[in-house]
């Protein structure tokens, strides 16, 4: 009522007159709101036969229920599409006061079939519980459109649509496609949020747009989440109707003072144009395309923000800039000594909430204090960061008594009044009773000034002999030495294995028996199947391969004389050398020997296996002795 008194010049106003004036103002505002809501119709008064045209109904609110247009096809007009629904919202902030407006538009696309008169009945809608109606219209259809074929034009609905889908190679000027950059404030204080908006205006068919805000010097920037599916609406700029959409928004907190530059950004866009030289039937059946994509760079201009420094900051300034409030609550007002308490402090409002310093709680001296648990319940909106930040302070009182926790203060810069403000909680009263168990033996030493020696622990205590401690005992030193010994042993084992693996000849010799055994196993399978030629080939391969690997010699350099000489030098007896040579000769002879083929293969297999086993056993014994 203060503003009403100031305007009317009244010092006193009785309660009855006050009530009547409030009722009058409320009724006047209600009538103004209802009268402001109406259904406006946009449609051409005259069209040509064979031409597409649009009828649009606009309601200056989004609280619309049960909209009915009454448009239907007739003998002169055909409804080919609709209704398409688009909505528009805007807000304006002047001297800290915000006003907003919104509207919703229902659009129909129609096709004029022949000359005549088309009557559009009044549209009906329920807005805020009230029934609204539009004016009925009449559209005269006369003449004929150019290049008409009697078929509705699905790509060029009207003049605006022709601008959207232009012929391939058409020039795209800066007036056809551009981006506007706006800031809700051009002069702010340090840490005061600025809303930056990038809005796209187009007369062409823009299908893709990419652009990213660069890292800004002097700003803490956060992007406002917008819907992924962009919704275009129509705005009139310099007498032309543009399809426009809010592409991105950023809330920026200036960290420096002076003139801060927001640089221009180049967006990468793709515009679709119609390739009218392509036959549509050929494009459909042969996989061609009637459209071409044109890459277009759109430059969003840069702007300058004037950032003024904050006035001289008080000593307890929290760093907050905006509009904030603080509240606090103690979970218990009566506890026992040693039981924990939680003091919850909530900072709420709009501004740079996440950049505010943590509030300071002055607990009494003999309270054990712990770090606060911080819960962030904020969200980023076009007004900045809104919501709450919750601080849970945990403390444990140690002594009984009655305590007062002083109020928790928050000093911030209020952007509405352009002055520093301090908000605080109420003081908190806490009664601490005597604790359970031995807690009553806790003494209050806080009153003893200048004494830093506390009382010794009394009562039954358990003592230990100094020689019985694990530290310094034999077991302690053994536990230290065992890992060292195990490490040295593993190091020696792995080093030897690495050296052996590096000696390829030695590795071949170690694996010779395994390779020969594998080949003899395969030869045994061939013998069981009666494959005589393959069997003898595999046995010869096993014998020659074994002695080649064992002696580290390529097979092409092996001969019976070399084998005898090398095996003898390795400590193999003449008897075993002769058995190996005999096995080679027998394998070559038995392949063509007459008689029992199965018996011959079995005899050859046993001779080869015994020769290899004898040599392997002899060389292992010689290796161990060495």
C-alpha positions, 0 to 999 in steps of 0.5 A: 500500500505504500506505493498507492499512498505515494501516488494518491498523496494519502497519509491514511486510508481506512481499511474499508476504502483500502479493500474497495480499491484493491477489488476495483484494481483486481477487476480492472486487471482481470477485464484488461487481461480478458479483453487482451486475449483474442483470436486474430486471423491472417489470410489473403483476400484474393488468390489465383486458381491453382495457387497455394495459400495459408490461413493462420490463427494467432492467440496471444496466450499459450493457455488454449483449450479445444481450438476449432477452426471450421476450415474444410475442403470444398469444391473450390478449395482443398485443405492440403496440410495443417494445422501446424502449431507454433508458439512464441514467447518473449520477455523484457526487463526494464529497471529490474522489472520483468514483463513477458508475453506469449502466443500460439499460432495455428496454420493451414495450407490450402489449394485454390482449385477453381474460381469462386468464393471461399467462406471461412467460418469463425474459429472457436477456442477456450482460453482461460475458461472463456469461449473466444471466437474469430471473425469470419472471412471470405477469400475470392478465387479468380484468374489462374496462377502462373505455370499451374498444372492443377496439382497442389504445390507442395514445395512452394506454399506461398511467397515466403516458402518460395524464398525458403526453397530457391533454385540451385545457384541462387544467391544467398544474401545477408538479408536472407540469412543472419544471426542476431546477438543480444544481451539483456544488459550491456552495463553490469557490475562485476559478478552480475549475470548477463544473458547472451542470446543467439537468434537465427533469422532465415528466408531460405531452407536452413537444414543444419547449423553448427557453431560454438562459443569460444573460451571467453577471457574475463567471463565465467560462462554456462550454457542454458539448456535449450530443446534439441528439437528447434521450433521456428516461429515467424517474426517481422523484421524491416517489413519482412516475415522471417522464420526465426529460432533461439539457437543458443543462450549463455549466462555469463558472470564477468570476473574482470572490470572494464570493457569486455569483448564478446568476439564474433562467431562464425557458424557453419550452415547448410542451405537446401536449394531446388535443382529444377533442371532435374526431372522429378520422375528420373530423380525418383526412379534412378536414385537422383536428387532434386535438391542440392546442399549449399554450405554457408558461413554465417557470422554472428557479430560481437558485442561489448559489455561494460563491467563496473567494479563493485563498491568498496567491499566489506570485510565479510563479503561472501562474493555473492552478486544477485538476490539471496536469502539465508535460513538455518535449522538445528536438528536438535535443541537438546542433546547429551554430551558426546552426541552429534548435532547438525546445523543446516544452513540454506542459501537461496536466490538468484545470482552467482550461487556457485561462486559464493564462499561457504558461510562461517558458523561460530560454534562454542569453543568446546565443540568438535567441528567437522567439514560441512557437507554441501548439496547443490540444488540449483539450476541454470535458467535465463535469469542465471543460477537459481535454487538452493545450496545446502550446507550441513555442519556437523559438530559434537558438544563435549561438555554439558551446559546451555549454549548459544550458536550465534546467527550465520551471516551472508553479505552480498551485493544486491543488484536490485538496490545496487548496495551491499546487504547482510542477511542472517539466520536467527541464533540457535539455542542448544542444551547439552545434558550430562552424557552416558557412561564415562562421559561425566568424567570429562572436565572443562579445561577451557576456563584454565587459562595458561595451562596446556598440561591435561590430567593423566589417565587413571584407572586400570590400564594394561601394560606390555613388556618392551621385549614382547613388541613385534617391532624389533623382534626376530619375526619382524626381521624375518618378515622383512628378509623373506620378501627380499630373498624371494625377489632375488630368487625370482630374479635369478630364475627369470634371468636364466629363462631369458638367457635360455630363450635367447639361445635359439639352438639350445631351445631347438634342442630342448624341443626336439623330442616334443616335435619328434613325438608329435610326428611319430604320433601322426605316423601312428595314426597314418599306420592305423589308416593303412596309408603306407607312403604317408606313414614312411614320409612322416617317420623319415621326417621325424628322424631327420627333424629330431637329429637336426634339431638336437644337433642344431643343424639344418636338414639339408646339411645332414648325412649319415656320416655327419650324424655319426660324428656329431652324436659320438661327440655328444657322448652317444655310444656307437651302439645307439648311433648304429641303431639310429642309422639302421632305423633310417635305412630300415625306413627307406627299405621297408617302404618297398619291401614285399610281404606284410605291409602292416607288419613292415610299418609296425617294425619301422615305427618301433625301430624309429621310436627306440632310436630316438628314445635311446639318443634322448636318454643318453644326451640327458645323462651327459647334460646332467654330468656336465 
